[in-house]
Amino acid sequence: MSKANDPSLKSWIEVDPNSDFPIQNLPFGIFKTQSSSPRVGVAIGDNVLDLAIMNKLGFFDKLRIDNSVFTNQYLNDFIALGKQTTNAVRERISQLLSADNSELRDNKEAQGKVLQYISNVQMQMPVKIGDYTDFYSSIDHATNVGTMFRDPANALLPNWKHLPVGYHGRASSIVISGTDFHRPKGQTKPNEAEPPVFGPCRLLDFELETAFIIGKSTSLGENITTENADDHIFGMVLFNDWSARDIQTWEYVPLGPFLAKNFASTISPWIVTLEALEPFRTNGYKQEPKVLPYLEYNGDKNIDINLDVFIKPETAEETLVSHSNYKFMYWTMEQQLAHHTVNGCNVNIGDMMASGTISGPTADSFGSMLEITWRGTKPVKMKDGSERKFINDNDTVIMRGYCKKEGVRVGFGECKGKVLPAK
């Protein structure tokens, strides 16, 4: 186990027990302040550690990293240093923040320069995303959708248990948590007997997902195996793949979603490294029938991540509508990446790959309003007494995720977005 993951570690910085960002986490992100340009930071409790200034002050001297890596507006160049270096940076920060280390603890002048309150900074997109792929890898979600729209006795399509189904989505409209967006417009067909109509989406939905970020590029023709996939994954974020259900129903045959998905997807700003998530690995669903050899893997590859979704009407408290878990995934990240590249498809640092909607086996763990309200037939009551079948204008959807074990909570922060009326 990495020293940085030691559950007994304590920091000289006070960290609330319910914080997502204890010393065992140390996620990476990009932040800016009123007086500084975007730069690389690490979250610790309610604080952000400025790595550019840390490097300037000599705290990373032995690592010999050019400071331009830390003053970049994206993490791509930092990630490109490779896991040996990025893990060494995380280990060094863990060492400097440890309660028994005096280097930074007793240097008040340096602390004043390198620490900012998270509440005083503005988080930015953490990576420059070249390409984005969305998978469809939750068996409970796929079964629910298949039951609703096709044949309950044959809810899964014939290929579903043989490969991780996916499609290539739009990277340009992935936005950082806290970004408002307008209700999408498009064609829908409310009446089977009449022509389609154009207008605002009526059935706007969230999709509870996570996404992983590629940390090591490949060349065209090269493939990644399930065995070495983790070497190519830098870390994970929460991901809300907003969905216009009525637009999707009309447009998705024969090539899949288009306008129904490309208007906005929201991510959490901090990338939690795969190394920080390692202690929370767990087993997943048994895969039957047996997968083809290139999709086989050894060990526990699922991760026990609690995932909560809240809806907050504009003038009311937030209401919990889903409590799910990443461990319910049928196909693992390693299998997704192995399948994605088995034909020689090259991947680049910063590429993002989303899990697909994560639903659990019970109604309280479904990962979309489509399932929670069962196509609108079972409305959900908000704390203010109003009801939701889908997402209303001026609603804010908030996703939170965290792992917890041996008294250590490693979390992702918030992934939230507000829906404005259609333009």
N, C-alpha and C positions, 0 to 999 in steps of 0.2 A: 504494500500500500504506500502511496505517495505520502511523504511527511506532511504535505499541505492538507491532506484529507484526515489527519489524525483527529478523532472526535474529542480528544482531551485538550486540544489547542485552545487557548484563550488569547484575545488581543488586548493591548493596552488602550485601544479605542473602545469605548463603551458600545456594545451592540445589544439591542433588545432581543430577548429570547424568541420573539415572533418575527424578527427581521428575516427577510429573504437572503440577506447578504452578510453572513458570518464570515469569519476568517477561513472557514473550510470551503467557501464558494469562490470569491474573488473573480467575478465575471468581468469580461472586457466590453467596453462600449466607446462611443464617440460623443463627446460633450463640448459645449462652448459656453462662455460666459459673456457678460456685457463688455468685458475688457480683453477677452482672448478669442482667437479663432478656433475652429474645431480641432480637437486633439484626442489622443487616446487616454482613456481613464479606466480605473478599476473601482468597483463599488465595494465599500466596507461599511456595514451598518447604515447610518444616514449620511455617509460621506462619500465623496469621489476623490480618488488619489490621482493626481496629475502626473502621468508617467513621463511627459516631456521634461518637466521641471525636475522630477526625480533623477532622470538621466543626466541632466545638466549639472545637478549637484553632486554627481559622482556615485550615487547609490547602485548604479548598474555597471560600473566601470569594468568589472571582470567579464561582463557579457559582451562588451565591445559592440554596441548597437548604435548605428548612426541615428542622430536625433530626429532626422527628417521622417523616420518611420513613426515617431510618436507625435509629430505635428501634422500628420496627414488627416484629411477629412474622412477617410475610410480606414478600416482595419486590414484591408487586403494586403498591403505591403508588410505589415506586422505578421499576419498569418503566413505569408510567403517565406518568412525566415525559417519555417519548419517547426515541427513539434519539439524537437530537442531544445530549440531556443525559446519558444513561447512557453513551454513547460518550465524551463529554467527561470524565466521572468516571473511566472506565477509562484514558483518555489521561493525565489528571492523576496518577493513581496510578502509572502507568508512569514518568512523569517524576520523581515523588518517590522511587521505588525504584531509579532508574537509578544506576549506580555513580558517575557524574560529577556527580550532583546532591547538594548539601550540606544542603538545607533540613531534611530529616529524618535524613539520614545522620549529621550532626554534632550532632544534638539528642538526647542520651541520655535526658534527662528525658521528652521526648515519646515516644520509642521505648518506654520502660517503661510508658507509658499505653496506647499504641495497638496493641502487638504481644502476641499470645498464642501459645503453642504449640498446634498443632492437637490434640495429645494431651491437652491440659488443658481442651478445650471439648467441649460436647455439640451436635452438629449437629441442626437441626430441619428440618421440612418447609419447603422454600424458598418455595413459593407456596401460596396458597389456591386450590385447583383447583375451578372451578365445574363444568366439563364435561370429560369424557374420551372420546376416540375412539380406537379401535384399528383399524389398517389391516392389510392382508394383501398386502404389496407386494414380497415376495421371490419371484422366479420359481423359484428352486431349491427353496425350501421348499414352495411351492404345488405344484410338480411332484412332489416326493417324497410329499406327503400324497395327492395325486390318484392317484399310482401305487399307493400302499398300499391305499387305501380304495375306489377306483373302477376305472377302466379305464386301464392303463398307456399305451395308444395314444392316449387322450384325457384325459390327466391334468388339464389345465386346463379349467375350465368355460368356456363360450362367451364370457362377458363379460370374462374375466380380463385379456386384453390390450387391452381397450378402455377400462377405467376402473379407478382404484384402489379395490378393494373394501374396505369398512370397516363397522364397527358401533359403536354408542354403548355404552360400558361404564360401570362403577360408579366414581365419583370418590372416594367416602367411604372405600374400602378400599385406596387407594393409600397406602403407608407408606414411611417413610424407611429407608435402609440401616441394618442392625443390629437391625431389629425382628423378633422371633420371632413365629411364628404357628402355630396348631394345624392339623393335617391336616383338610381339609374333609370334610364328610359329605354324602350325597345319595343319590339313586336310581341304581342301576346294573342292568344286565341281563346277568349273566354267562352265562346259558343262554338261547338263543333260544327254546327250547320251554317255558320256565317264566316265571311273572310276575316283574316287577322286585323287587329287594330294596333295603332301606335300610341304610346303614352307611358307615364311613369309606372314602374314596377309596383304591383299591389301586394306581392308576397315576398317581401324582403326578409332574408334569413341570415343568421350567423352560422359559421361552421367551426366548431372547436377543434383546433389542430395544433400540432407543433411543427417546427421545420428544423432541418439541420443544414449547416453551412459547410461547403466543401473547403477543405484546408490544404489540399495537395492536388495539383493539376495532373492530368494525364495527356498523352498524345493520341491523336487519331489512330485507331486500330488497337490501342491498348485496352485491356479490361481490368476491372478491380474485382478481387475475389471476396467472398464473405470473410475469409481469414484475415485479409489485410485492409478491409474496408475502414476500420477504425483509424488507421493511419491517415485516411483521406477525409475524415470528419473532424472539423475544428470544434464545433459545439452546437448548441440548440437554442432556439427562441420559441416563444408562444406565437401562434399564428391564427388569425381569424380570417378565413377565406369567405368573405361575404358572398352571398348567393341570391340572385334574383330568380326565385323558383318558377314564377309564371313565364318569364322570358325563356328560361332554360327548357321548360317542358315543350315549348313550341320549336325551339331552334336546334336542340341537341342531336336530333337524328338528321344525317347519319354520322357527323364528324365530332359530336360532343359539344360541350358548353363553349360559348363565345362571348357575346355581350353580357350574358348572365354572370360572368366571372371576372371580366377584365376591367371593371370600373374601380375596384379597390380591394386590397388585402392588407390587413393590419398586423404588424409584428411588434413584439416587446423589444425595448432598446438594448438590453444587456444580453450578451451571448455567454451562456453558461457552458464552460468547457466540458468536453466529454470526460476529461479526467476528474472533474469535480462531481460528475454524475456516477462515476464508477462504483462507489460504495452502495448505490441503490439499484444495482442490476438485479433482475429477478427473472423467473421463467415465464414463458408465455403460453398461449394456447397450443395444444398438441396439433401438429399439422398433418392432417390426413386428407387425401392419400399422400404417401411419401413424395416429397418434392424431388425434382431432378437434381443430379449431383452438384451442379454449379450453384444451387440455392441452399444446399445443406450447410449447417454450421454447428459449431460446438460451444457448449457453455450457455450461461444465462445472458441473453441479449436484449430482453425487454428491460424497461426501467420503471420503477415504482414512483410515478409522478402524479400527485393529486392535482386534478384540474377542475376549477370552479368557474362557472359562468353566471354573471349577474346582469340584469337589465335595470337601468336607472331612467325612469321617466324624467322629463325636464325639471319638474318641480316636486319630486318625491324621492324617497329613499330607494336605494338599490334593493333588488329582490333576487335571491339565489334561485336560478332555474335549472341548473345542472351541476352535479358533482360526479365527475368521471375520473378516469385514470389512464395514463399512457400504457400501463401494463396490459390493457385489454387489446392492444394491437395484435393482429394475426401475423402480419408480415413485419419483420424487423427492418431497421435502417440499413443494416448490413446486407440484407437480402434485396432491399430496394436498390441500393447502389450497385450491387453485383448484377442485378437484372438490367439496370439502366445502361451499363457499360459492356455487357456480355457480347454485344454486336460490334464493339470497337468505338462506340460513342465516347468522345473525349469530354472531360469535365474541367472546369476552371475554378481557381480560387475565388470564393465569393458567390458561386452558384448556390441557389437555395432550393431545397427539396422538401416539400410539405407532406405530412403524414396522410392527409385525407381526414375527413371527419372522424373523431374518436368517440365512439359510443360504447358504453358498457352493456351488460346483459339485463339491466333493470331500467325501468322507466325513468328513475331519478338520475340515471347516468347517461341518458341520450345526449348526443352532441350537437343537435340542431333543433330549431323550432318545428321543422317539418316532422320530426319524430316525437318531440316532447308533446306537441298538441295533436299529433297524428293527423296531419294534413288540415289542421284547423278545427278538428271536431272536438277537441278537449282543451279549451282555452285555459291559459295560466293566469292566476290572479296575482296582481302586484300588491305591494304593501299599502298603496293609496286606494285600493279597492277597484282600480281599473283592471281590464283583462287584456291579454295579448294572445293572438293567434300567430302573428308574425311580428316584425319589428316596425314600430310606428315612427313617423317623423319626429325628430328631436329626442328620440331615445338614445341613450348611450349604452353600449354593450361593453362590459368589462370582464376580461379573463384573467385569472390568477392561477399560478402553478407552483408547486413546491414538493420537494422530497423531504421525508423526515425519518430519522433512524438514530438510535443511541443518543437521543437528546440534541441531535444536529439537524437543523432545517436549512436546506439549500433550495432557494427559490429563484424565480425569474422576474419578479416585479410584475407590473401591470401591462396588459395589452388592451387598450381601450380605444373606441372610436364612436363618434356621434354622427347620427344620420340627419342631415339637413333636408328640407323639402327639395323636390326636383326643381331644377332650373327651368 
